[in-house]
Each structure stands twice: as C-alpha cells, then as structure tokens.
Amino acid sequence: MSGGWKSCPKPPKKRRRTPYDEIVELCNLPPEIKELLPRRWERYGDVVILKLPKELTSYEREVGRLYAEVLGANLVLVDEGGVRGLTRCPVVWVIYGEESEAFH
C-alpha cells in the first residue's frame, strides 16, 4: 500500500442549457439559418428586442414566435439600429405580438 488517499475523479461538468439552446432545438429552420439566430437580446418586462441579420428577414415571424415562446414574452421587436426624432425613439418593428409600450 503506497499510503495516502486517492481522490475520485470529478464527473465532467454539464453545460447548463440556455434559452438559446432551447430556441435552436425548437427551431424548424434549415441548419444554415439556425446558425444566424441571435445569441443575445434585450428584455424590458414582457418585451424582447433582437438584432436580426438580413438573412433572417424572411423568417422573422417564426423567429419572433420562438423567442416569445421560450423567453415568455408577449412582444418581440427587431432593432434596426439608430434613433429618430427629438425624443430619440429607437427604430424598431414588431415581429411577434401586438404593439404596446414599454417603459424603462
């Protein structure tokens, strides 16, 4: 006996499943389109704001539905970038849900 305690090897850490993982899993779009899904978003209450690449424009309704379903949002917007007017309103459009106002 060589002495001393041997420690048991630690089991490999499982990667925590993210909302993005769930969105990709539920998505029925072609693999090359799935790769373009946004990995980040902004959330204000029940409103989610995404930045979509142009390649996803024709799939925006499906993308909006997926993000709303997984993230529990009532409204999904696409941020076109920039602001307009004296009140500096962001340039966005609705891809899922009914238009409403969100205050932050």
Residue, then its C-alpha position, 0 to 999 in steps of 0.5 A: m500500500s503506497g499510503g495516502w488517499k486517492s481522490c475520485p475523479k470529478p464527473p465532467k461538468k454539464r453545460r447548463r442549457t440556455p434559452y438559446d439552446e432551447i430556441v435552436e432545438l425548437c427551431n424548424l429552420p434549415p441548419e444554415i439559418k439556425e446558425l444566424l439566430p441571435r445569441r443575445w437580446e434585450r428584455y424590458g418586462d414582457v418585451v424582447i428586442l433582437k438584432l436580426p441579420k438580413e438573412l433572417t428577414s424572411y423568417e422573422r415571424e417564426v423567429g419572433r414566435l420562438y423567442a416569445e415562446v421560450l423567453g415568455a414574452n408577449l412582444v418581440l421587436v427587431d432593432e434596426g439600429g439608430v434613433r429618430g426624432l427629438t425624443r430619440c425613439p429607437v427604430v424598431w418593428v414588431i415581429y411577434g405580438e401586438e404593439s404596446e409600450a414599454f417603459h424603462 
